[in-house]
Amino acid sequence: MDARIRNDFPILDRTVHGKPLVYLDSAATSMKPRAVIEAEADFYRESYANVRRGVYALAAEANERYEEARAKVASFIGAQPGEVVFTRGTTEALNLAAWGLGETVVEPGDEILVTEMEHHANLLPWQETARRRGARLAAAVVTPSGELDLDDLRAKLSRRTKVVALVHVSNVLGTVNPVAEIAAEAHRVGAIVVLDAAQSVPHMPVDVRELGADLVAFSGHKMLGPTGIGALWGRADLLAELPPLLTGGEMVREVWLNWATWDEPPARFEGGTPPIAQAIGLGAAVDYLTRIGMEAVRRHGEELTALALGELLARPHVTVYGPHDPGVRGALVAFSLAGIHPHDVATLLDQEGIAIRGGHHCAQPLHRRFGIPATCRASFYVYNTPEEVKRFLSALDRVWEALR
Ligand SMILES: Cc1ncc(COP(=O)(O)O)c(C=O)c1O
């Protein structure tokens, strides 16, 4: 990775507690390059107006830029623009999917299959749908090495399974799930496959057609884009059948006092004024990542993960969660130091300017499965360097010496 990339991220110049910032929490949210910050500011400065309603030139320009952003996001994941719904992020996208499938597909007595490694964002919406529809929620288990138990998943698939909802890359274990294989099995029993791609789309080439899922959710803020914007990709024929989650302005055809008809996707799912500037910012983030190349992004993540993983595994007091082969992981490592609470580790590292996450990372059932309340997590992105990983590792050794 070109070292000059760092210079594109103004925040990385700052210090924390008098030390240069080492930001290792990109799995929570990523930093923003100047190109993204400027794209958003430029829209407010030059072309700002609401979309989909005005007939004046500025409104047309705003609309054009908003739709241009949608086309960029679509092309980034190998999709058509009409199949990309802008949402506030992965959470809203998954809620939209769970609500819509609850209304159209899931019947009392049916099953929804998730996995033990889901982020709460891909668990709670399905709990709600199951409760609302009188369906059963089942979960495929995770092996001790942090992989999905595919035999268990297969055994839990049946003709009653209407939805299989799973994560592409676990935000704790880093595990990359074999989505195409799982989707093929799920389709064999007639289930719809919903994919939480919050940790994959930012870090690796993703082609939604190759994945074989039916609905795919991700967030802009984890891929160099602004907060408040994300997307739900859906197969066109499936989106056409789904009802909206939000009703209101600009998502309708005809409205009477007692009834209304919905617009076509994606407008149907974007009721109210959407996050326009944020969508344009996400378009700029997609341009930025495309310039680097997603293969290079993935390689860089793998190199930094291999470095961290190798060093952490060599320390007997460190437990690493998830697969040990960096080639089959996302760009993050969750770990713990024997007898030390992850919050203490994260707090002491912060004193050295190093930002990692300590907690359950919105995956309480997964932590419970491993019999622990929390883990430390270091996660990497395009702007991180091997030197930063080494700084993190030597600071971690000092934490161990201080608290052991
Ligand atoms: C795997 C996974 N799914 C879903 C989410 C939720 O994303 P957001 O908070 O952007 O909606 C996250 C964010 O941490 C995640 O890592």
The ligand as an SDF file (V2000), in Angstrom:
LIG
                    3D

 16 16  0  0  0  0  0  0  0  0999 V2000
  -20.9870   -7.2290   11.1330 C   0  0  0  0  0  0  0  0  0  0  0  0
  -21.7230   -5.9610   11.4140 C   0  0  0  0  0  0  0  0  0  0  0  0
  -23.0230   -5.8970   11.1410 N   0  0  0  0  0  0  0  0  0  0  0  0
  -23.7340   -4.7750   11.3520 C   0  0  0  0  0  0  0  0  0  0  0  0
  -23.1620   -3.6490   11.8720 C   0  0  0  0  0  0  0  0  0  0  0  0
  -23.9950   -2.4370   12.0960 C   0  0  0  0  0  0  0  0  0  0  0  0
  -23.6210   -1.3970   11.2630 O   0  0  0  0  0  0  0  0  0  0  0  0
  -24.2190    0.0690   11.4460 P   0  0  0  0  0  0  0  0  0  0  0  0
  -24.0230    0.4350   12.8890 O   0  0  0  0  0  0  0  0  0  0  0  0
  -23.4080    0.8960   10.5240 O   0  0  0  0  0  0  0  0  0  0  0  0
  -25.6630    0.0030   11.0690 O   0  0  0  0  0  0  0  0  0  0  0  0
  -21.8080   -3.6720   12.1980 C   0  0  0  0  0  0  0  0  0  0  0  0
  -21.1570   -2.5050   12.8080 C   0  0  0  0  0  0  0  0  0  0  0  0
  -20.3840   -2.5950   13.7170 O   0  0  0  0  0  0  0  0  0  0  0  0
  -21.0640   -4.8660   11.9500 C   0  0  0  0  0  0  0  0  0  0  0  0
  -19.7640   -4.9490   12.2350 O   0  0  0  0  0  0  0  0  0  0  0  0
  1  2  1  0
  2  3  1  0
  2 15  2  0
  3  4  2  0
  4  5  1  0
  5  6  1  0
  5 12  2  0
  6  7  1  0
  7  8  1  0
  8  9  2  0
  8 10  1  0
  8 11  1  0
 12 13  1  0
 12 15  1  0
 13 14  2  0
 15 16  1  0
M  END
$$$$
